[in-house]
Amino acid sequence: MTTGGTPPGDGSHNPYGDGSGQPDWNQQPGGYGQEPYPGQGYGQDPYPGQGYDQSGYGHQYSAAGYGAGYTQQGAAGGVVATGPISATDAVSTAWQLFKNNPLPWVLFTLALGVVNVIVSLISNSDSPGVATLGTLLSLIVGFVFQAFIVRGALLEVDGHKPEIGDFFKLHNFGWFVVAGIIVGIAVAIGTILLIIPGLVIGFFTYWTFNFVVDRNMTATDAIKSSFNAIKTDGGNLFLLAVLNVLIIIAGFVALVVGLLVAMPIATLASMVAYRAITGPSDFSRAATSGV
């Protein structure tokens, strides 16, 4: 894996604007008036043994205050802005990220497609036992690959260029599965209730997995955090969701092969927006500290 470099300067810039050069974890990002990360106070270290004082966010990010953006020396070579997002800018940034590191994303998407085809064949077996096994495998594969892709997208957006092997590692997977089950049941119940409630629940819980991996949260805290984060800029995030759906449809239309590009771009666009809304975390530095 190759990692992003440190932005120019002495690292004294503070994205939280208190002039100390270190983030004040008692402040709320964006000033929205609520703590978007329940159970994960900013004074706590979500990665035991990887204290924030080892490198400090001031050495990784440069900003003049919330909404001014923080510098990430990564594949896109640009700036991910914090605060309210632009749906089109998120897609544009995702394209740049993909364009500068396409091979791992194409290989990962191919692997996901092959595994899904195999699992689908098993699920459609005439043998009830084999079909049941296929259904169980489908659930497991869905969770595992979703965890993989969240990890890869976080590394990419945080200024690292993940190689294909960097995707296939699990983090906080127990809570990941629990979160998936809770969200799945909630969406299913909402869908039964005239469909619209299910779509609303799915929209506001879309970043649940991101919080489980990125902030090392429990399932319930991640669900609450996803709701709080998404509601801060729901209009633009809804537009982004629509754009991502159109991108995936375009990938299907392009003889399905287009999905090798469409799926990574949609994934990265959502992660760009997530990082813009929630601000920096220690995940990627901790995940790559041993490399």
Residue pairs with C-beta under 8 A, 6 or more apart in sequence:
1 155
1 160
1 161
1 162
1 163
1 166
1 288
1 291
2 160
2 161
2 163
3 159
3 160
3 161
3 288
3 291
4 72
4 73
4 74
4 158
4 159
4 160
4 161
5 73
6 59
6 60
6 73
7 60
7 61
7 62
7 71
7 72
7 73
9 62
11 21
11 56
11 58
11 59
11 62
12 21
12 58
13 21
13 58
13 61
13 62
13 63
13 64
14 20
14 21
14 22
14 23
14 57
14 58
14 63
15 23
15 57
15 61
15 62
15 63
15 65
15 66
15 70
15 82
15 279
15 280
16 23
16 24
16 27
16 29
16 65
16 66
17 64
17 65
17 66
18 24
18 27
21 56
21 58
22 52
22 56
22 57
22 58
23 42
23 52
23 57
23 58
23 280
24 42
25 41
25 42
25 43
25 44
26 42
26 43
27 42
28 34
28 35
28 36
29 36
29 66
29 82
29 278
29 279
30 66
30 67
30 82
30 83
30 232
30 277
30 279
31 66
32 228
32 232
34 228
35 41
35 228
36 225
36 228
36 229
36 232
36 278
37 211
37 215
37 217
37 221
37 225
37 228
37 278
38 221
38 224
38 225
38 228
39 217
39 218
39 220
39 221
40 46
40 215
40 216
40 217
40 221
40 225
45 51
45 52
45 282
46 215
46 216
46 217
46 281
46 282
47 216
47 282
47 283
47 286
50 282
50 285
50 286
50 289
52 282
55 285
57 280
57 282
60 72
60 159
60 280
60 285
61 70
61 71
61 72
61 280
62 70
62 71
63 69
63 70
63 71
63 82
66 82
66 83
67 81
67 82
67 83
67 84
68 81
68 82
69 79
69 80
69 81
69 82
70 79
70 80
70 82
70 279
70 280
71 79
72 78
72 79
72 80
72 157
72 158
72 159
73 159
74 97
74 156
74 157
74 158
74 159
74 160
74 161
75 96
75 97
75 100
75 101
75 156
75 159
75 161
76 93
76 96
76 97
76 100
77 96
77 100
78 93
78 96
80 93
80 157
80 272
80 275
80 276
81 89
81 276
82 276
82 277
82 279
83 276
83 277
84 232
84 233
84 236
85 233
85 236
85 237
85 240
85 272
85 273
85 276
85 277
86 236
87 236
87 237
87 239
87 240
87 242
87 243
87 273
88 243
90 240
90 269
90 270
90 272
90 273
90 276
91 240
91 243
91 244
91 247
91 265
91 269
93 268
93 269
93 272
94 264
94 265
94 266
94 267
94 268
94 269
94 271
94 272
95 265
97 156
97 157
97 268
97 272
98 105
98 261
98 264
98 265
98 268
100 161
101 156
101 161
101 162
102 261
102 264
103 164
104 152
104 162
104 163
104 164
104 166
104 167
105 152
105 264
106 260
106 261
106 264
107 164
108 148
108 149
108 152
108 164
108 167
108 264
109 259
109 260
109 263
109 264
110 260
112 145
112 149
113 259
115 141
115 145
116 141
119 134
119 137
119 138
119 141
120 134
120 138
121 134
122 130
122 131
122 133
122 134
122 137
123 131
123 134
123 135
123 137
123 138
124 131
124 134
125 131
125 134
142 180
143 173
143 176
143 177
143 180
144 170
144 173
146 176
146 180
146 209
147 170
147 171
147 173
147 176
147 209
147 213
148 167
148 168
148 169
148 170
149 167
149 267
150 209
150 210
150 213
150 214
150 271
151 166
151 167
151 169
151 170
151 171
151 213
151 287
152 162
152 166
152 167
153 267
153 268
153 270
153 271
154 210
154 213
154 214
154 271
154 275
154 283
154 284
154 287
155 161
155 162
155 166
155 284
155 287
155 288
156 162
156 268
156 271
157 268
157 271
157 272
157 274
157 275
158 275
158 280
158 283
158 284
158 285
159 284
160 284
160 288
169 287
170 176
171 213
171 216
171 287
172 212
172 213
172 216
172 217
175 212
175 217
175 218
175 219
175 222
176 209
176 212
176 213
178 218
178 219
179 208
179 209
179 212
179 219
179 222
179 223
180 209
182 219
182 220
182 223
183 201
183 202
183 205
183 208
183 223
186 201
186 205
187 198
187 201
187 202
187 205
188 198
189 197
189 198
190 196
190 197
190 198
190 199
190 200
190 201
190 202
191 197
191 198
191 199
192 198
203 230
203 237
203 238
203 241
204 226
204 227
204 230
204 231
205 223
205 226
205 227
206 226
206 230
206 241
206 270
207 225
207 226
207 229
207 230
207 270
207 274
208 219
208 222
208 223
208 225
208 226
209 222
210 222
210 226
210 271
210 274
211 217
211 221
211 222
211 225
211 226
211 229
211 278
212 218
212 219
212 222
213 283
214 274
214 278
214 281
214 283
215 222
215 225
215 281
215 283
216 283
217 225
229 274
229 277
229 278
230 237
230 277
232 277
233 277
236 273
237 273
237 277
240 269
240 270
240 273
243 269
244 266
244 269
244 270
247 262
247 265
247 266
247 269
248 259
248 262
248 263
248 266
250 258
250 262
251 258
251 259
251 260
251 261
251 262
251 263
252 258
252 259
252 262
254 262
